[in-house]
Amino acid sequence: MKYYRISDTVDLNVIGKYPQIEDVKCDCDPIEDPLFIDNIGYKKINFTPKTPIGILNKGAKLTDVLTSPSIGYTKKIIASDEFKNVLCQFGDENFQFFKSEIEITKNKKAYYWILNPTNFNYNDIDFKNSEFFLIRDLFIKEEKLNVNSLEDFLAEKNRIENLGFLYQFHIEKLLIEPKSKRDFIIVDNVKAGIGYYVSENIKEEITKRNLTGLEFIELN
C-alpha cells in the first residue's frame, strides 16, 4: 500500500495568507498550567485540556487544515469537522481531538479540532529501508545508525536521549512496513518533529471530499 506524509499547504491561492492563524489567546498560563494542551504530553487522557483561541490572519481563508506556528498548535494538526471525521472513520487508536475556537472577527468565530497524538507507531516502520542518524547541534549528522528492528530502534533512541540535549535521534528517511494494515500512522523524531502519514485509502477519501489546506508527499 502507498503511504503519504500530509502537511498543511503554504499555497497562498488556497490559504490566502500564511500563517492562517497569526496569534492565539489563552485563558491560562500556557507554560505553567498542567492542563494546557502542550503540557499533557503524547498520551491518552480522560479530561478536556485547555486549548488556545486562534486568531485568524486578515486575508486568510478557512480550510480543512489550518497553518499556525503558535503555542498550542505546533507539531499538531488543526482540523475541520470534516477532516476530523475522515481520520476517525479509519480508526482513532493513536490520537485524540480537542476543540479549539478560531476567532475570525470580534463577532464571528468557528470551531476546529486539535489532533494530539497519544502514541507513536514505531511497529509500522520499515526499519531495513529507512535511514536513521545521530544529530548533534540540531543540524550536524554525527553518525549513521545501524537500525534493523524495533529493538534496535528503541535501544538507539534511548541511548541518544541519554547523551543530553545537544544530541537527537533523527529519522532521515521513513518508509512504512509493507505488511502494515494501519491507515493513519504517527511517528516522531522526523523532520519538523512529528510526521503524520496516511494510506492510499485516506488520501482517496480526502480527495473525494475535496478537502483543502493540505498536501501529500509520497514516501519512496
N, C-alpha and C positions, 0 to 999 in steps of 0.2 A: 504494500500500500504506500502511496506517496504521502509525504508529510510536508507541511509548510510552517515556517515561522510567521506569525502575524505581528504586525506593528501598526501603530497609528500613523496615518499618512501626513506628510508635510506639504502636500499639493494644495496650493492656495486656491486653485479653481474649485476644489472640493470643500476645504475648511474655511475659506475666506480670509482668515488671519491666523498666524502662528505666534504663540500657542493659543488655542481656543480659550482655555482657562488662564487668565493672566494673573490672578491672585486668589487668595482664599481668606475667609473669615472663620475663626474658631471660637466656640463658646467656652474654651478651656485653655490651659497652658499645654500646647501640643508636644512640648518637650518633656514636661514633668508628669502630666496626667497619665496614669497607667491604663486608663480606659480609652485613650485616644487610639485610633486605628493603627498608627505607625508603631505603637508601643506594645501591641498584643503579640507580635511575632507571627510566624507562619505555622499556625496550629488551629484546629477546630475549637471554637468557643461556643458557650451556651448562653451568651448575653449579647446585647447590641452595643457595639463600641461607639464612641463619639467620632463623628466624621466632619470634615470641613464643609463649608459652604463655598462652592466655586463661583468666582466672578467671571462671567463671560466677557471676553475681549470685544470691544466695539468693532464691528465689522466681521466678527467670526460667525460661522454658521454652526448650527446644531447638527451633528452627525451621529451615527450609531456608536462610534468610538470617539472620545474626545482626547485632545492632547493637553498635557499640563506637566510642568516640572515642579509644581508646588507641593508643599508639605501635605501629607495625607494621600497623595496620588502617585508619588514616584514608585516605579517598579510595579505598578498595578495597572489594571485595565479599568477605564471609566466607560461603562456600557449602558446603552439604552435598554428599555424594556425588551425590545425585540431581539437584540443581540444576546441579552441575558437568557431569554427563553431558548434560543438556539443552543447555547452551551449546556444549559440544564437538560435539554432534550437528549443529549448524548452522555449524560452522567455527571454528577457533581461531587464525586468522592474526593477530589483533590482541591476544592476551593469552596469559599462561601462568598455570598454577595451581601453588601450592606448599602443602604440607601444614602444618597448624598444630594443635597439641594444645590441646584445651579441657579444663580441669580442672573437673569437675562437683562432686566432693568430693575429699578427700585420697586416697580409694581408688577413685575412679571417674573415668574420662576418656572423651572422644570425640575424633574427628579430623575437622577441617573443612579447607577449601581456601581460601587467599587468592588472589583474582584480581588479578594485576598487569598493567596494560596494557603492551603492547610497542610500540604506535604509535597515533596518533590519526587518525581517519578524516575528515579535512577535505574530501576529494573528495566525500563524501556529503552535504555541507551544501547546502541550497537558499539560496544567498547572497542572491538578489534579494528573498526574502521573510523572511529572518532580520534581526535587529537587532543592531548592534554599537556599543559605546561605549568611549570613553577614560574610565577611572575614576581619580579622584585620592583619596588618603587613604582607601582601601577602599570608600567609600560615595558619594562625590560624582561625579555624571555630568558630566564636564567637556565632552564633545563627542560628538555622534552621528556615527558614521563612515560614509563612503560606500564600501561594500564590495559589489561586484557579481560578483566572480570569485575563484577560488582565488589568483590573482596579487595581487589587491587585499588579500585576507585575509592572506597571508603578509607582504606589504610593510608593512601597518599593524601587524601583530603584532610584527614585527621593530623597527619604528620606536618603538613604545611601550616595548618591553623595553629599548631603549637610553636611554630617558628617566630610568631609575633606579627604585628600589624604591617610591617614592611613587605610581607610576602603574601601572595594569594595563589590559590589553586584555581586554574583557569581552563575552561573547555574552549579551545581554539576552533575546533570543528566538531559539530554534533550531528550524528546520524542516528536514526531510530532503528531499533531492533526489528528486522523484517517480520518476525513472528508476533510482534505486538498487536494486541487486539484493542488497544486503547485509542479513542478518538481525540482526546484532548490531553496533552502532556505538558507538564510544567517542570522546568529544570533551572536551577540557579548556577552560579559560577560561570555564566556565559557573558558575551558582550552585552553591555547595558544592565548587567546584574541578574535579571531573571528573563528567561525565554518562555514564550507561550507558543505551543506547536499544535496544529490541527491536522487531522486526516483529510483525505480527499472527500470523505463523506460530509464533514463540516464545511469545507470550502464550497462544495456544491450547494449546500443549504443556504449559506451566506449569499452566494451569487444568485440563487433563485429568488431570494427575498430582496435583492438589490440593496443590501445594507451598505452604508457608506462610512468613510473615515478610516478604513484600514487597508493594509496592503499585505500581499502574500509573497514570501520568499521561499522558493522550493529548496529543500535540503538535498544536496548532492555532493 
